[in-house]
Amino acid sequence: MSTLVTPEDAVAAIRRKIDQKWAEALCADLDIGDQVVFSVPLRPGVSTGKAVQQLGYAAWHEWHMRWREFYDKLPTGVELVRKTVTIRGVAGDFPATLCADLDSAVTLLADTRTSAEPPTVDIGRARALASAMRSASAILTPATLRAVYRLRAIDMEVLFKAVTWLRQHPDASTWTLRQLPVPGMHTKWLDTHGALLRDVAGRDVRDEVRPRLTAVHLTYVDPDHAASGRRRHDAWTTGDVHDIAYRPRLVLVVENRDCRLWFPPVDDTIVVEGGGKAASALLANVPWIRAAGHVVYWGDIDADGYAILNQFRATLAEPTPDGAPAKPVTSILMNATDLHHYSQHGVNHDKAGRLIKPSPEPLLHLTEAETTAYNSIATAGPTPFRRIEQEAIPITHAVTRLQQILNCQE
């Protein structure tokens, strides 16, 4: 397609290219990767007199005059490449490509009086950050530079301290992940930033530390077990000599402690207290949970409840490191029908009286019915309520759902 690019459109295109390639350009300045040139073709498809004729001589002349005037405004380092076009038997050199390196491209945007917005990235700050990463012996790539640039100032400070600490401590096996004595690092910082630290430091401290043992609080609800007079409530810890009282056909994971402690009798079932958003990490590798005929999750009907279900299901969909197979996770009392059935219990405020916020996070491991319910309560638009707490739903209804699941297995 033949077209003519105006100076204003060319500057806007340079801006978009800076947003796309600023990290590559800064790394190239430090001899990492190839040099980056920001270039914009000014007359794609227009290289012959015939093409000019098809566009119209008046449009061509106006475009050429605008570039002649704009040429005088170009800062040092910005090049207007010209190529020959023969029009009506007369050859002439006309603008073909606008080229610039990173600094001259930024200057172009600052100096020209166009409608183009400035780059979304502060190039001076980003260049200083790239130099700081190099000085700290952090792994500098376009990807790590972009990721570090997006950090909050406090998290960036912790990241640099963590890189320095790891360089000084080649063996982290005497600490758990929560015990790492990195200055300024709170105990859950690595939950969010562990992958970035791995990429920047060149080692994954999460794989080096002493494992944090999983401790599961559970309730035995099998009626035959209850009749034996043995303990109803128990705890199971990874690697301990104590084992569970019986191997369940069904494991129900709940978030509310009261729901676990007072769950009614259900054959061959153990009720486990989940760990909120940590449920997937805490429970995914528990062997007797993976070995159960059914793993069922029941949480709040709210954004957090669906996020927990989504992550729990995604984690159990992967085999464990020791070879245990993937395990499907079923939910109860969390679909669109349940949302409407228990709507009288819906609330819009949390326990502190604050409005519950919407959630823009896409959850890819929910069923269609769960997704419908999630979208209803997490939408940024108006909604009657944003939460139905688990304990507001009669626990006998949960029992009925579990019985249906067990009966389907028989």
N, C-alpha and C positions, 0 to 999 in steps of 0.2 A: 504494500500500500504506500503510495507516495504522499508525503506530508512535509510541512515546513514547521520547524520548532522555533518559537519566539524566544527572545532573551529571557523573558519572565518564566516561561515554561522550562527553559534549560536550567535556570538557577534552581527552580523547584525540584527538578530531577537530580541535580547535584546534591541537594539537601537529602533527598531520599537515599541516595547512594551512600552518603556519609553515615546515615543512620544504620545502613546495612553493613558497611565495611569499615567502620572506624576502628574496631578492635584489630582487624587484620592489618590496617595501615600503621597503627601504633606499634604492633609487634614487629612489623617489617622494619620500622625505624631502629629497632633494637636487634636487627639481624635475625629475626625469627619469621621465616616464611618469605614469600616473594613480595616485591614492592607493589603497592596498590596505586593505580592511576584512576582518578574519577573522571570519566569521560561520558559525553552525551552526543550522539549523532544528531546533527541539526537539520539534515534534509534526507532522511531515510527514503530510499526508492527514487530519489531525484538526482540523477547523475548524467542525464543527457538533455539536449535541447528539446527533444520530443516530450520528455517528462515535464519540462518547464512549460511548454506550450499547453499541455493538458491541464496544468494547474492554473494557467493564466498569467500573461506577462505582467499585468498590473499587480497581482498578488506577489509574484516573484520580486518585482521591483520594490514594493513596500517592505517585504521581508528583508531584502538586502540592505535597504536604507536603515532599517532599525538595527541591524547588526553592525553597520558601519558606525552608527552613533554610539552603540553600546561598547564597541571595541575600545574607545577612549577611556571607558570606566573600568576596564579590567585591571585588577591588581597584579603586581609582579608575581610571576609563577603560574598564572593562568594563561594558557595558550589557546589561540583560536586557529585551528588547523584549516587551511584552505586547499581546495582541489579544483582542478580545471573543469569547466563546463563550456561546451561550444553551443552558442545560441545564435541562430540565424547566420551561421557561418563565421561568427566572431568568438574566439576563445577568450575566456576570462577566468580568473581565480575567485572562487566564492567560498564563504564559510561552509565547512563540512563537519567539523567535530570541535567541541569545547572540552579541553583537558586541563586537569589540575591535580596537584598533590594535595594531601590532607590539609596542611596549613593554609595554602593559597585558596583552597576550596572554602574553608571556614571564613577566610578574609573576604572572599567574594560575597558570601551571604551577608556578612556584616556591612560591607561597603555599598552594595547595590541597593537602590531604593525600589524594591519590588514587593510583591505581596507574599513572598516566600517566608515561612516561619524559620527561626533559627534552628540548628540541630537540636535534637532531644538530648544529646550528650554534651556535657561540658568537656571539651577536648583537653583543655589545660589540666583539669582535675584528673581526667583519665590518663593523661601522659605521666603525671606525677605518680599515679597509682601503679602504672606499669613499671616505672623505675623503682618504686618501693618494693614491688613484688620481686623484681630481679635482685635487689639488694638483700632481701630476706631469704634468698635462695628458694623462693617459691617457684613452682612450675608455672611459667608464663606461656599461655596460648591465647588465641582469640576467645576461645570458649571460657577459660578461667578468668580472663580479664573482664569479660562481660558479666560473669556471675558475681565476681567480687565487687564490681562497680555498682551492682544493684543492691548490695548490702546496706543496711543501716550503719551509721558511723560506729555505734557500739559493737555491732556484730563484726564489722571489719577489723576493729581493734582486737577483739578476741581471736579472730582468725589468724592474724599476724602473730599474736602471742602463742597460739597453739602450734603454728609452724615452727617457731623458735623452740618451743618446749619439746616438740617431737625430735628436732635435730639434736637437742641436748640429751634426750632419753631414747636410745635405740631399742630399749626393751620396756614395754608397757604391761607386761603380763602379770605384774604384782598388784594391779589395780583393776577394779571393775570399771565399766564405762561411766558410772556415776561418781567414781572416786578420783578420777584424773585431776591432779592438782595444778591445772593450768590457770594462771592468774586471770581473774575476771570471768571465767567460764562457769555459768550456772549448770546445774546437774543435768538439765535436759537440753542443753544447747546442741549437743551432737545429734539429737533426734531430728532436728531440722537441718543442721548444717554439716552432718557427718560426711555426706557424699562430696560436698565441695571441699572440705578439708582433705579428703582422700585425693581429689584431683589436684589440689594445690601443693600438698605435701609429698605426694608420690607414695604414700603408704596408707593403708586403711586401719587406723587404730582400733576400729570397732571389731576387727578380726583378731587383734592382738591381745586384748584385755582379758582378764579372768571372766568367765561367763557368769552372768547373774542368774542364780537358780530360780526357776519358776516355782512359785508357791501358790497353790490353788485351794481356795476355800470352797467346800462342797457340802451338799446335803443328800443323804441317802433317802430316797422316797419310795423304794420298793416295799410293798406291804409285808412280804415274807421276811425281809430283813428287819423291818420294824417289830415284827412279832417275836423275833429272836431275842429282843432285849438289848441288843448291842447298840453302840453309839449311833446317833442319827446324824450329827454334824462332825465334819472331819476336815483335815488339811492334808494336802499331798505336795511334796517338795521333790524337785528333780534330783535324782541320785541318792535319795535317802533310802533306808532299808524298809521303811514302812510302805505298805501297799494299800490300795483301796480294798474295801470289803467285798466287792463283787464287780464283775465286768459288765457294764451296762449295754443293753441293746440301743438305748437312746441317751444322749447327753443333751441337756437343755442349758444353754448359757443365758443368764439373766444379768441385768445391771443393778437392779435394786436389791439390797441385802434382805429386806423384809420378805420379798418374793421368794428368795432362796430359803430363808430360815423357816418359813411357814408354808412351804409348798405342800399340797395334799399328796396322798399316796398315788403312785403310778408305777405299774409293773416295770421292772428291769430298767429303771431310769435313775440317773444321778443329775442333780441340779448344781450347776457350777456358777459361782459369782464371777462375772467378767471384770475386766480391769479398765473399763471405759475405752478410750482410744488406743490403749495398750493391749486390748484383748487379743488382737491377732498375734502380736509378738509373744505374749504370755502363754497362750493356749495352743498355738499352732503345732508345736512339737511335742505336746504331751501324748505319749504313745497310746494310752487307753482311750483318749478322746478320739484320736484318729481311727482306732480300731472299732469304735462303736458303729452299730448298724446305721444310726441316724445322728447327725449333729444338727441341732436346732438352735436358732438365736431368737431371743425376744427382748426388745429394748423399747425405749421411748419412741413415740411417733414424733420425731423432730429431726432437725438437720443433723445433730450429733448422732442420734440413734441410727439413722440411715448411713452416715459416714462410717460408723463402727461396723455395721453389718457389711457394707461394701468392702471394707478393708479385710475383715475377718474372712469373708467368702473368697476374696482374691488371694489371700495368703494360703488358705487351705486348698486352693485349686492347684497349688504347686506341690510336688513331692518334697519330703523332708530330706536334709543332707544324708541321713542314715538309710534312705531308700523307702521310707513309708510312702504309700501312694497318695495321690490327690484325693481330697474328700469334699463332696458337695455339702453346702450349708443351706438348710431350709429355714425360713423365718415363719413365725406365727404372730398373728394380731398386729401386722404391720403393713397390710396392703390397702388399696384404695377403699375397699368395702369396709374394712375396719375403721378407717379414718372417718367415714360418714356415720358408721354405727355408734361410735363412741364420741361423737362430736360435742356432746353436752359437757364433756370433760376438758374441752380445748381451752388453752390459756395463751395469752400473748406476752406475759411478763415472767421473768425468772424469779428465783427465790429472794433476790435483793430488790425486786420491784422494777427492774430495768426492762425495757422493751426488748424482746428477743429479735435479733437481727435476721434478715434473710441470708441465704447462702447461695453464691453463684457457682459453687463447685460441681462439676459434672461427675456423677457416680455411675461408672460404666458396668458395675457388677450387680446391679439390682435387676429384679425381674420387671416385666412391664407393669404389673399391678403395684409393685413397690415404687417404681419410678413415678407413676401417676400420683401416688400419695406424697412422695418426696417433693415433687414439683408444686403440689398444692400448698404445702406448708413452708417451703423454702423460697418461693417466688419473691422477686423484688417488688411485685405489684401487690395490690390489696388482697388480703386473705382473711377469712373469719378468725383464724387462730393459727399459732405456729408450734404448738406442742400439746401432746396428750401424754401425760406421764404414765409410766408402766403400772405403777401401783394404783392408779385410778381405775384400771380395768379389772373386773372380778377375776380372781385367780382361778376360779372354777372353769372359766371360759378357756383359760390356757390348758387346763387339764383335758378338756374336751378335744382341743386341737391335737394334743399329744396322743390321745387315745386313737384318734383318726389316723395319725401317721403310723402308729404301731399296728393297727388293724390292717392297714394296707400292706404291711410287710408279711403278714401271716398268710 
